[in-house]
Amino acid sequence: MWSVVWAALRSKAPYVTFPVAFVVGLVGYNLERLLRGEPQPAAEEDKSISERREERKLQEIAGEDLTKVVSLKDKLEFAPRAVLNRNRPEKS
């Protein structure tokens, strides 16, 4: 008789376990929300990462004179460096 009861419980376990776990989780979630209260969103969390990056870039270039740039003739190296400098001649 016990083997029939255990077999029935084993086969119906997901149907009993899921609703019980759902109710326990729902009660725990609401209880924790009541105890902690609603968190106040910070001003930084409202902005996305790309918005924060753009603001930081604007702050960095705010004090610079953007009309003064180095010409390509004056730059010593405007091409990207080759891997391990194999393909570039040595500078003298």
N, C-alpha and C positions, 0 to 999 in steps of 0.2 A: 504493500500500500504506500509506504514512504517513497519508494522509487517512482511511483506514478505521480505523487505530489511534487517531488523534486524535478521530474522531467517537465511537468506542466509549468512550474515556476521558471525553469531554465528557458523554456520556449517563449514564455510571455514576459520575460524580464525587460526587454526594450520598451514594451508598451507600458510598463509600470514605472520604470526608472526615468524615462524622459519627462513625463509630467511632474514627477516629484522633484527632479533636478531643476526644472523650469520654475516651479513655485518657490523653491528654496532660493534660487538665484534672483528672482524678482523681488522677494521679500528682503533679501540681503542688500540688493542694489538700492531700493527705496529707503531702507533703514540707514544705510551709509550716507545717502544724500541728505536725509533729515538731520543726521548728527553733524555732518561737516558743513552743511549749508551750501548755497550756490557760490562758486568761485567767481571773483570779479575778473573779467578779462583785462589783461595788461595792454597797454597801448602798443607795445612792440609785437604782441601776438596777432594784432589785427592786420598787420602788413605782411605781405608775402615776402619770400626770400628775394625774389627779383626786384621788388619795390625797395627793400632795404639796400640792396646792392646798388641800385641806381642812385639812391639818395647819398650813399657813401661816396660814389664816384663824383657826384656833383659837388659835394663838400671838398673833395680833394682838389678839384680843378677850379674852385671858386676864387682863390687868390692868385692864380697863375695868369700870365699874359699868354694867351693862346696864339698870338700873332708871331711870336718869336719861336721859330723852329730851326733845327739844324738841317742844312741842305744835304742832299745825298752825296755831293762831291766832298763835303767836309767829313762825312762819316768814314771811318776807317774800314768798317765792315758792314755792309748792308745786306749781304747774302747770308742765309742761315749756315751755321757751321755744319760741316759734314761729320758723319759719325766717326769719332776718334780722330778727326782731322787727317784721315788717310788720303783724301783726294785734293787736299789744299797744299799749295806750295808753302814752304817755310818763309816767314816774313824776316826781312833783314833790317 
